[in-house]
Amino acid sequence: MQDGKHTILLGRPVSLSRLKKRAGFLRVRNGRAWRTPALVLQARHNAGETGAQENTARFGFTVTRRLGNAVIRNRARRRLKETARLVAGAHARPGYDYVVIARQGALTRSFTQLQKDLCIALEGVHKEQSARA
């Protein structure tokens, strides 16, 4: 798919490796972040950390109570998980941990726009890193 400046490369849908423990979320919090209207993406290289595999990217999802009741939060989480599943194969880097934090736009934006937001965020966190390296 193409949208002006950004092309969404959808790789093969992959099964996501998940971050589930609080310690993993806190480690990623100290990494790089990129904000879009629908989400905040935090990323950090997971070299040598317990449970980390160098050949996979791991994702964690956070949806706060500020977004709405449980039904709304679960809908936002499902949308973000499916977006990450479709986009991760082409844009996520192996050996990185990512935390996707839902914003209000995760509920209102179209699914295509949500995919674009995640692609832009993934490119942004890695572009910022390579520019400083």
N, C-alpha and C positions, 0 to 999 in steps of 0.2 A: 504494500500500500504506500502511496505517496501523498504528502501533504505539503506543498510549497517547499519549505526548506528541509523538512525531515522525511526520511523514508523509513517506514516500519518494516524491518526485516523480521518476519516471523519464521523462526526455525522450526524444527520438529517440536511438537509439544513434549515436554519432559516431565518426569515425576520429580517434584521438588524435594530436596533434602531440607529438613526443617530445623530451625532453632526453637527450642522449647523451654529451656531453663533460663531463669532470670540472669544468671551470670553471663550467658552468651549475649543477651540483649544489652547488658551494661557494658560489655567489652566493645560492642559495635557502636555504642553511643559515643565513644571517644574517637571514632573515626571521622570520615568525611560525610557531609550531608548536602543534599540538593532538594530544593523545594519547588513544587509545581502546584497549580490550583487544586489538584485532587489528592496529592500525597506528599509526604516527606520521605526521602530515601536516605538511609544511613548505610555506609559501607565501610568495611575494614578487612584487611588481609588477615587470614586466620592461620598463618604459618606457625606450626609447632604447638597449636593449642589442643587441648584434650578433646577427642571426638571429632576433630577436623580432618578432612581428607583433602589432599592437595588437588585432586582431580574433579572436585564437585563444588558448586556454589550452594550455600545454605541460605534459606530465607526464613525470616520471622515476621509476623504480622501483628500490629498493634492497632486497636480501635478503642478509643477512650469513651467513657460514658457521656462526655460532652456532646458526642455525635448524636445520641438518641437512646431509645430503649433497646432492649436485647434483640428484638426482631430487626431493627434498623442496623444495629452494630453487626449482627450476623450477615445481613445482606451485603454490607460494605466489605466485610472480611471475605465473603465468598467471591465477590467481584474482583477484589485485589488478588486473591489466590489464583483465580483463573487467568487473570491478566499476566501475572508473574509466570505461570506455567507455560503460557503461549510465547512470551517474550524472552524468557530466560535462556532458551537454547541458542538464540542468536546474539544476545547482548550481555548476559551475565558472564563474568570471568570466573573460571575455576579457581578455587583456593580463596574465595572471598565470602564473607558473611554479609548479608543484607538484612536490614530491618525496614519494612514498609509501614509507615504510620499514616492512617487514613485521615483525610481532611474532609470538610463538607462536600467538596466537589466529587468525592468518590461515589456519592449517591446520585448526584444530578447530572454528571457528564455522561455522554454516550460511551459505549464500550470501546469504540474505535478511538475516541479521544483519550480514554483512560490508558489504552495501550500506548498511544503517542506520548502521554505524560511519563509513563514508566520508561520508555525508550530514551526520552530526553534526559530523565534523571540518571539512568544508568550511564549514558554517554557523559553527562555532566560530572558525576563523581570521579570517573576515570580520566576525563580530560583535565580536570583540575589537578589530579594527582600527577599525570605525565607532564604537565606544564611546569610543575614545581620540581620535578626530578632532574 
